[in-house]
Amino acid sequence: MNYSGIKFFACILFFFLAAPGAKSHEIYFCNEAIPTSREFVANKLMNVIRNQMPVVTLRYLRFQAQRYFPAISAWLKYYGLPDDLKYIPIVECGFRNVSSDAGARGFWQLMPDVARELGLTVTPLYDERDDPGKSTIAACKLLRSQFFILKNKLNISSWILTAAAYNFGPGNIIKAVQNQGTDYFNMKLNNETAEYVYRLIAVKELFEHPELYMNGFGANIFSGSESDKDATDINKLERGPAAGASEDESDFVSLDVQLTQDGKPAKRNTRSFLVPAKIVTDGKPFRDGSLLSFELLSDLRLDSQFKSKGSIMRGQGWLIDGRVYVDMGYGHEVEVQDKTEKKGLSPEDAATDDEYVILKTEIDTD
């Protein structure tokens, strides 16, 4: 795509994200609102999403994520950290135990001295940064510590700035805040840190809501076999805290904090509703990218409109990781689930007339 094409796509995404009343396309990271109403932020996020697409669609990476996310999420919850931080290992190294030129190593790219301070053994013969479970525990402790450093020094509670500090160091972020204010998206930082949180947001969007970006990025490149699955031992990550928590870690309790930015609440307050519906088909097998129709079996209320029982709603279905994810045209506001309340449908269900599904909606309560 040439520059004019990229500029056109940027304008489309900016309208998609920032148009007045487009509440369904609000984006959050660690429960903090991303200011996509700013043209610069929307354009930059679009470019980062485009750059991350080839990474996120790697079959190796998606298989590794399915393998390691459950245990990582369990440890994050144990230490009271937001679940969105599980995307750090993808941005850092794509779940590969590699070493950086600076000496960082492992899934979480921990520096040697920092790793030792967090209780890991780091020697030329044995390096616990390569252990997914132990390095995840160390990273949780580090993130928790950095959050409180920023809170105590600056009197702010922000996981976005904490994520930036994970990349740049809390001392550098403190100096940046003192000189430029608390808004990460308005700061002038080095190129890597200035893009770091954008990359985390982009990876989260592409993992959790890939169907929203399929039209914008052309052909469905998520499909494919998993013949190149890696044989890394999942047992190294254990099964989360229940399998590996020790008594000396019992003092780490869940953080109960109010997220604020520039003195204003940044926490999203929503209420979810589950609306039953059934699939209306023409009897043909599901084809990737085809339109799916749903008949509402109950009234459906959105922030933007109301749909009465019996109405037909349509969305475009995409085959991603063996399931059909449906873009209903309302961004994050409407999610199609199967009868078990799992996002997406099996290809067989997507082609079955009168198959019952659930439309999950989220309405702002502020």
C-alpha positions as CSV (number, residue, x, y, z in Angstrom):
1,M,0.0,0.0,0.0
2,N,1.4,3.4,-0.9
3,Y,1.5,6.5,1.3
4,S,-1.9,7.8,0.0
5,G,-3.5,4.5,0.7
6,I,-2.1,4.4,4.2
7,K,-3.3,8.0,4.8
8,F,-6.8,7.1,3.5
9,F,-6.9,4.0,5.8
10,A,-5.8,6.2,8.7
11,C,-8.6,8.6,8.1
12,I,-11.1,5.8,8.0
13,L,-9.8,4.3,11.3
14,F,-9.9,7.8,12.9
15,F,-13.5,8.2,11.9
16,F,-14.2,4.6,13.1
17,L,-12.6,5.3,16.4
18,A,-13.2,8.9,17.1
19,A,-16.4,9.9,15.3
20,P,-18.9,11.6,17.7
21,G,-21.2,9.1,19.4
22,A,-19.0,6.1,18.4
23,K,-19.0,4.9,22.0
24,S,-18.9,1.3,20.8
25,H,-15.3,1.7,19.6
26,E,-13.8,3.0,22.8
27,I,-10.6,1.1,23.7
28,Y,-9.3,0.4,27.2
29,F,-6.0,-1.0,28.5
30,C,-5.8,-2.1,32.1
31,N,-9.2,-0.5,32.5
32,E,-7.8,2.9,31.5
33,A,-9.4,4.7,28.5
34,I,-7.3,5.3,25.4
35,P,-7.8,8.8,24.0
36,T,-8.6,7.7,20.4
37,S,-10.6,10.9,20.0
38,R,-7.2,12.5,19.3
39,E,-6.3,12.2,15.7
40,F,-2.7,11.6,16.4
41,V,-3.4,8.8,18.8
42,A,-5.9,7.1,16.4
43,N,-3.5,7.4,13.5
44,K,-0.6,6.0,15.5
45,L,-2.6,3.2,16.9
46,M,-3.7,2.2,13.3
47,N,-0.1,2.1,12.1
48,V,1.0,0.0,15.1
49,I,-1.9,-2.4,14.6
50,R,-0.9,-2.8,11.0
51,N,2.7,-3.5,12.0
52,Q,1.6,-6.0,14.7
53,M,-0.7,-7.9,12.4
54,P,2.1,-10.1,11.0
55,V,3.3,-10.9,14.5
56,V,0.0,-11.7,16.1
57,T,-1.0,-14.0,13.2
58,L,2.0,-16.3,13.5
59,R,0.6,-19.7,14.3
60,Y,3.6,-20.3,16.7
61,L,2.7,-17.2,18.7
62,R,-1.0,-17.9,18.9
63,F,-0.4,-21.4,20.0
64,Q,2.1,-20.3,22.7
65,A,-0.4,-17.7,23.9
66,Q,-3.1,-20.3,24.2
67,R,-0.7,-22.5,26.1
68,Y,0.8,-19.9,28.6
69,F,-2.0,-17.3,29.0
70,P,-4.0,-19.3,31.6
71,A,-1.1,-19.6,34.0
72,I,0.1,-16.1,33.4
73,S,-3.4,-14.7,34.1
74,A,-3.6,-16.7,37.3
75,W,-0.3,-15.2,38.6
76,L,-1.3,-11.7,37.6
77,K,-4.6,-12.1,39.5
78,Y,-2.7,-13.5,42.5
79,Y,-0.6,-10.4,42.7
80,G,-3.5,-8.1,42.1
81,L,-2.3,-7.0,38.6
82,P,-4.5,-6.3,35.6
83,D,-4.9,-9.2,33.2
84,D,-4.0,-7.0,30.2
85,L,-0.3,-7.2,31.3
86,K,-0.2,-10.7,30.0
87,Y,0.6,-9.2,26.6
88,I,4.0,-8.0,27.8
89,P,5.8,-11.3,26.9
90,I,4.4,-11.0,23.3
91,V,5.6,-7.4,22.8
92,E,8.9,-8.2,24.6
93,C,10.0,-11.3,22.8
94,G,7.0,-13.2,21.3
95,F,7.2,-15.9,24.0
96,R,10.8,-16.8,23.1
97,N,13.6,-17.3,25.5
98,V,16.0,-14.9,23.8
99,S,18.6,-12.5,25.0
100,S,18.8,-8.8,24.1
101,D,22.0,-6.9,23.3
102,A,21.6,-5.2,26.7
103,G,21.5,-8.5,28.5
104,A,17.8,-8.9,29.2
105,R,16.5,-12.5,28.9
106,G,13.5,-14.7,29.0
107,F,9.8,-14.3,28.4
108,W,9.7,-11.1,30.4
109,Q,13.1,-9.8,29.3
110,L,14.5,-9.3,32.8
111,M,17.9,-7.7,33.3
112,P,20.4,-9.9,35.3
113,D,20.7,-7.6,38.3
114,V,17.0,-7.0,38.5
115,A,16.3,-10.8,38.2
116,R,18.7,-11.5,41.1
117,E,17.0,-8.8,43.3
118,L,13.7,-10.6,42.6
119,G,15.1,-13.9,43.8
120,L,16.1,-15.6,40.6
121,T,19.3,-17.4,40.1
122,V,21.4,-16.0,37.2
123,T,24.7,-17.6,36.5
124,P,26.5,-18.6,33.2
125,L,25.5,-22.2,33.9
126,Y,21.9,-21.8,35.2
127,D,19.6,-18.9,34.4
128,E,16.1,-18.9,36.0
129,R,15.0,-16.2,33.6
130,D,14.5,-19.0,31.1
131,D,12.0,-20.7,33.5
132,P,8.5,-19.4,32.4
133,G,7.0,-19.9,35.8
134,K,9.7,-18.4,38.0
135,S,10.2,-15.5,35.6
136,T,6.5,-14.7,35.6
137,I,6.4,-14.5,39.3
138,A,9.5,-12.2,39.3
139,A,7.8,-10.0,36.6
140,C,4.7,-9.8,38.7
141,K,6.7,-8.6,41.7
142,L,8.5,-6.1,39.5
143,L,5.4,-4.6,38.0
144,R,3.7,-4.4,41.4
145,S,6.8,-2.6,42.7
146,Q,6.9,-0.2,39.8
147,F,3.3,0.7,40.2
148,F,3.8,1.6,43.9
149,I,7.0,3.6,43.0
150,L,5.0,5.8,40.7
151,K,2.1,6.0,43.2
152,N,4.4,7.0,46.1
153,K,6.6,9.4,44.1
154,L,3.9,11.1,41.9
155,N,0.6,10.3,43.7
156,I,-0.8,8.8,40.6
157,S,-2.2,5.3,39.9
158,S,-1.8,4.3,36.3
159,W,-1.0,0.9,34.8
160,I,-0.4,2.6,31.5
161,L,2.5,4.5,33.0
162,T,3.6,1.4,34.9
163,A,3.8,-0.5,31.6
164,A,5.9,2.4,30.2
165,A,8.1,2.2,33.2
166,Y,8.6,-1.6,32.7
167,N,10.2,-0.7,29.3
168,F,11.9,2.6,30.3
169,G,12.5,2.3,34.0
170,P,10.5,4.0,36.7
171,G,13.1,6.7,37.3
172,N,12.9,7.9,33.6
173,I,9.1,7.8,33.7
174,I,9.1,9.9,36.9
175,K,11.3,12.5,35.2
176,A,9.0,12.5,32.2
177,V,5.9,13.0,34.3
178,Q,7.6,15.8,36.3
179,N,8.5,17.6,33.1
180,Q,5.6,16.7,30.8
181,G,2.6,15.7,32.9
182,T,0.9,12.4,33.5
183,D,-0.6,11.8,30.0
184,Y,1.5,9.0,28.3
185,F,-0.1,9.7,25.0
186,N,1.1,13.3,25.0
187,M,4.7,12.6,26.2
188,K,7.9,12.9,24.2
189,L,9.8,9.8,24.9
190,N,12.4,7.7,23.1
191,N,11.0,5.9,20.1
192,E,10.8,2.5,21.7
193,T,9.0,3.6,24.9
194,A,6.7,6.0,22.9
195,E,5.4,3.0,21.0
196,Y,5.5,0.4,23.8
197,V,2.0,0.9,25.2
198,Y,0.6,1.3,21.7
199,R,2.0,-2.1,20.9
200,L,0.5,-3.7,24.0
201,I,-2.9,-2.2,23.1
202,A,-2.6,-3.3,19.5
203,V,-1.7,-6.9,20.5
204,K,-4.6,-6.9,22.9
205,E,-7.1,-5.7,20.3
206,L,-5.9,-8.2,17.7
207,F,-6.1,-11.1,20.2
208,E,-9.4,-10.2,21.8
209,H,-11.3,-8.5,18.9
210,P,-9.6,-9.6,15.7
211,E,-12.9,-9.7,13.8
212,L,-13.1,-5.9,14.1
213,Y,-10.0,-5.5,12.0
214,M,-10.5,-8.1,9.3
215,N,-12.1,-5.9,6.7
216,G,-9.5,-3.2,7.3
217,F,-6.6,-5.5,6.7
218,G,-8.0,-7.5,3.8
219,A,-7.8,-11.3,3.6
220,N,-8.3,-13.6,6.6
221,I,-4.7,-14.4,7.5
222,F,-5.6,-16.0,10.8
223,S,-6.6,-19.3,9.2
224,G,-4.3,-22.2,8.7
225,S,-3.0,-25.4,10.3
226,E,-0.9,-25.6,13.4
227,S,1.7,-27.9,12.0
228,D,4.5,-25.8,13.3
229,K,3.4,-25.9,16.9
230,D,6.3,-25.6,19.4
231,A,7.0,-28.4,21.8
232,T,7.9,-26.2,24.8
233,D,7.0,-27.8,28.1
234,I,3.9,-26.2,29.6
235,N,4.7,-27.7,33.0
236,K,7.5,-25.2,33.3
237,L,4.9,-22.5,33.9
238,E,3.1,-24.8,36.3
239,R,-0.6,-24.1,36.6
240,G,-0.6,-20.8,38.3
241,P,-0.4,-19.9,42.0
242,A,-2.3,-22.9,43.2
243,A,0.5,-25.1,42.0
244,G,3.4,-23.0,43.1
245,A,2.6,-20.3,45.7
246,S,4.8,-20.5,48.7
247,E,4.3,-19.1,52.2
248,D,6.7,-16.3,51.8
249,E,4.5,-14.9,49.0
250,S,1.4,-14.8,51.1
251,D,1.8,-11.1,51.8
252,F,1.1,-10.2,48.1
253,V,-2.6,-9.4,48.1
254,S,-4.9,-7.9,45.5
255,L,-4.4,-4.2,44.9
256,D,-7.6,-2.3,45.4
257,V,-6.9,1.0,43.7
258,Q,-8.9,3.6,41.8
259,L,-7.2,4.2,38.5
260,T,-6.9,8.0,37.8
261,Q,-5.3,10.1,35.2
262,D,-5.0,13.8,35.4
263,G,-7.1,13.7,38.5
264,K,-10.1,12.2,36.6
265,P,-11.5,8.7,37.0
266,A,-10.3,6.5,34.2
267,K,-12.0,3.3,35.2
268,R,-14.7,2.0,32.8
269,N,-18.1,1.4,34.4
270,T,-20.2,-0.9,32.3
271,R,-23.0,-3.4,32.7
272,S,-23.3,-6.5,30.6
273,F,-26.5,-8.1,29.2
274,L,-26.9,-11.5,27.6
275,V,-29.6,-11.5,24.9
276,P,-30.7,-14.8,23.3
277,A,-30.9,-15.1,19.6
278,K,-31.0,-17.7,16.9
279,I,-29.2,-18.1,13.6
280,V,-31.1,-17.6,10.4
281,T,-29.3,-19.3,7.5
282,D,-29.9,-20.2,3.8
283,G,-28.8,-23.8,4.4
284,K,-25.3,-23.3,2.8
285,P,-22.1,-24.1,4.6
286,F,-20.3,-21.3,6.3
287,R,-17.7,-19.5,4.2
288,D,-15.1,-17.3,5.6
289,G,-16.1,-13.6,5.4
290,S,-19.8,-14.4,4.8
291,L,-22.7,-12.5,6.4
292,L,-24.5,-14.1,9.3
293,S,-28.1,-13.3,10.4
294,F,-29.4,-13.4,13.9
295,E,-33.1,-13.2,15.0
296,L,-33.4,-11.6,18.4
297,L,-35.5,-13.6,21.0
298,S,-35.5,-10.7,23.4
299,D,-35.2,-6.9,23.2
300,L,-31.6,-5.6,22.9
301,R,-30.5,-2.2,24.1
302,L,-27.3,-0.5,23.2
303,D,-25.8,2.9,24.1
304,S,-26.6,4.0,20.5
305,Q,-29.9,2.3,19.7
306,F,-32.7,-0.2,20.6
307,K,-33.5,-3.4,18.8
308,S,-36.9,-5.1,19.5
309,K,-37.6,-8.8,19.8
310,G,-37.9,-10.4,16.4
311,S,-35.5,-8.0,14.7
312,I,-32.8,-9.3,12.5
313,M,-29.2,-8.3,13.1
314,R,-26.4,-9.2,10.8
315,G,-22.6,-9.4,11.1
316,Q,-19.7,-10.6,9.0
317,G,-18.1,-13.9,10.2
318,W,-14.4,-14.7,10.1
319,L,-12.7,-18.0,10.8
320,I,-10.0,-17.4,13.5
321,D,-8.3,-20.2,15.4
322,G,-11.0,-22.7,14.2
323,R,-13.9,-20.6,15.4
324,V,-16.2,-18.1,13.7
325,Y,-15.9,-14.6,15.2
326,V,-18.6,-12.1,14.1
327,D,-18.2,-8.4,13.6
328,M,-21.6,-7.0,14.3
329,G,-20.7,-3.5,13.3
330,Y,-20.9,-2.1,16.9
331,G,-17.3,-2.5,17.8
332,H,-16.9,-3.9,21.4
333,E,-20.5,-3.2,22.2
334,V,-21.9,-6.5,20.8
335,E,-20.2,-9.9,21.0
336,V,-21.5,-13.1,19.6
337,Q,-21.2,-16.1,21.8
338,D,-22.3,-19.8,21.6
339,K,-24.7,-21.4,24.1
340,T,-21.8,-22.0,26.6
341,E,-21.1,-18.2,26.6
342,K,-17.8,-18.7,24.8
343,K,-16.9,-16.0,22.3
344,G,-17.4,-17.1,18.7
345,L,-19.2,-20.1,17.1
346,S,-18.1,-23.4,15.6
347,P,-18.2,-23.4,11.8
348,E,-21.0,-26.1,12.1
349,D,-23.1,-23.9,14.4
350,A,-22.6,-20.9,12.2
351,A,-24.2,-22.8,9.3
352,T,-27.1,-24.3,11.4
353,D,-30.5,-22.7,11.0
354,D,-32.3,-21.9,14.3
355,E,-29.1,-22.6,16.3
356,Y,-29.3,-20.7,19.6
357,V,-26.6,-18.1,20.3
358,I,-26.0,-15.3,22.8
359,L,-25.4,-11.7,22.0
360,K,-23.4,-10.1,24.9
361,T,-23.8,-6.4,25.1
362,E,-22.0,-3.8,27.2
363,I,-23.7,-0.5,28.2
364,D,-21.9,2.3,29.9
365,T,-23.4,3.1,33.3
366,D,-21.6,6.4,33.9
